[in-house]
Amino acid sequence: MIELQRLTKRYGEKTAVDGITATIEPGVVTGFLGPNGAGKSTTMRMVLGLDRPTSGAALVNGKPYSALRAPLAEVGALLDAKAVDGGRSARNHLLALGATVGIGKRRVDEVLASVGLTEVAHKRAGSFSLGMGQRLGIAAALLADPQVLLLDEPVNGLDIDGVQWIRALLHELAAEGRTVLLSSHLMSEMELVAEHLLVIGQGRILADTTIARFIEDASGGGRMSVLSPDADELASLLVGAGAAVTTVEPGRLEVRGAAPSVIGDLAAARGLRVHGLTALSTSLESAYLELTRDSVEYAGTTAQRGEAA
Ligand SMILES: Nc1ncnc2c1ncn2[C@@H]1O[C@H](COP(=O)(O)OP(=O)(O)OP(=O)(O)O)[C@@H](O)[C@H]1O
């Protein structure tokens, strides 16, 4: 488990992380999202003892990183896959890392096999492609079999086989009861992998909820597409009942803020015909864009923020 307790980090005038309190629970993959500069890396670095909080605390299994007796065995991390000595072979890199915590060849070879690097284990890490480097970084994170994992953009550079492999691996690690915190800018990937979400913007928490709930909240309790030959009359009725209604085309409405039963009952009470009533789902991406709209620090001037279905 990871606990963030009023965690704050200031760099001079800049407050990178601003009093974050959250618990990242074991047994599920938690997605860590936020626009560029939101404070994700700074938060992860504080959890890993690489940066010291200005105030507050980041605890791993109840303790700050510096107080963990065998840190590698408690928390594994993939922050920057390029942070390896490129002159060493993949196997020697892991052996050197393992030597610090009494891990030997057997476990190193086991982990190399589990990330699919056995055949290139003796090649220089410096000659690895981006995807192979990511696999090696993941091997290093898993080496001492930690209960807590922090992975920053782990699918970066992986091909489709690699992406599917990491998806399955993350599900498996969570199912084994581990705490998995995962940052990614790929919303479609996050939607497939994470169950819980922690969204931050400008150093503060914007959402700490399940993905399902996050999407539901963003779509205002559900958007409905309504097909009706009596659309105009139905639209006025629905607006009168407090719903937000848009006429998409003649005979087709998009309705927010009215449950299907309410729409059906209102139509029936006036004898209006309804030919179709369909729930429209919001994607994680559009829910996320909606939530973080005001906390984007580095927006391009031509950024389009349309609402995707
Ligand atoms: N060492 C530092 N000195 C000064 N400012 C810093 C330092 N590290 C981070 N910052 C600032 O703190 C803020 C948070 O940065 P951080 O890297 O944690 O964001 P992030 O959410 O990881 O962003 P990205 O998605 O771009 O990786 C940014 O405004 C950044 O410029």
The ligand as a Tripos MOL2 file, in Angstrom:
@<TRIPOS>MOLECULE
LIG
   31    33     1     0     0
SMALL
NO_CHARGES

@<TRIPOS>ATOM
      1 N1         13.9400   19.7180   -9.9240 N.pl3     1 LIG1
      2 C1         13.0030   20.6210  -10.2040 C.ar      1 LIG1
      3 N2         13.2300   21.9410  -10.0500 N.ar      1 LIG1
      4 C2         12.2770   22.8500  -10.3300 C.ar      1 LIG1
      5 N3         11.0350   22.5620  -10.7480 N.ar      1 LIG1
      6 C3         10.7460   21.2780  -10.9110 C.ar      1 LIG1
      7 C4         11.6990   20.2240  -10.6610 C.ar      1 LIG1
      8 N4         11.0900   19.0330  -10.9100 N.ar      1 LIG1
      9 C5          9.8480   19.3200  -11.3160 C.ar      1 LIG1
     10 N5          9.6300   20.6590  -11.3200 N.ar      1 LIG1
     11 C6          8.3880   21.3420  -11.6810 C.3       1 LIG1
     12 O1          7.3470   20.7620  -10.9120 O.3       1 LIG1
     13 C7          6.1610   20.6020  -11.6990 C.3       1 LIG1
     14 C8          5.7390   19.1370  -11.6780 C.3       1 LIG1
     15 O2          6.6350   18.3740  -12.4870 O.3       1 LIG1
     16 P1          6.5220   16.7980  -12.6890 P.3       1 LIG1
     17 O3          7.6970   16.4010  -13.5150 O.co2     1 LIG1
     18 O4          6.3370   16.1480  -11.3860 O.co2     1 LIG1
     19 O5          5.1870   16.6750  -13.5380 O.3       1 LIG1
     20 P2          4.5920   15.4190  -14.3070 P.3       1 LIG1
     21 O6          3.1490   15.3570  -13.9310 O.co2     1 LIG1
     22 O7          5.4170   14.2250  -14.0730 O.co2     1 LIG1
     23 O8          4.7280   15.8760  -15.8220 O.3       1 LIG1
     24 P3          4.9470   15.0310  -17.1890 P.3       1 LIG1
     25 O9          3.6290   14.4120  -17.5130 O.co2     1 LIG1
     26 O10         5.3170   16.0980  -18.1600 O.co2     1 LIG1
     27 O11         6.0460   14.0460  -16.9420 O.co2     1 LIG1
     28 C9          6.4860   21.1500  -13.0760 C.3       1 LIG1
     29 O12         6.0150   22.4850  -13.1660 O.3       1 LIG1
     30 C10         7.9890   21.0940  -13.1400 C.3       1 LIG1
     31 O13         8.4910   22.0940  -13.9730 O.3       1 LIG1
@<TRIPOS>BOND
     1     1     2 1
     2     2     3 ar
     3     2     7 ar
     4     3     4 ar
     5     4     5 ar
     6     5     6 ar
     7     6     7 ar
     8     6    10 ar
     9     7     8 ar
    10     8     9 ar
    11     9    10 ar
    12    10    11 1
    13    11    12 1
    14    11    30 1
    15    12    13 1
    16    13    14 1
    17    13    28 1
    18    14    15 1
    19    15    16 1
    20    16    17 2
    21    16    18 1
    22    16    19 1
    23    19    20 1
    24    20    21 2
    25    20    22 1
    26    20    23 1
    27    23    24 1
    28    24    25 2
    29    24    26 1
    30    24    27 1
    31    28    29 1
    32    28    30 1
    33    30    31 1
@<TRIPOS>SUBSTRUCTURE
     1 LIG1         1 GROUP 0 **** ****
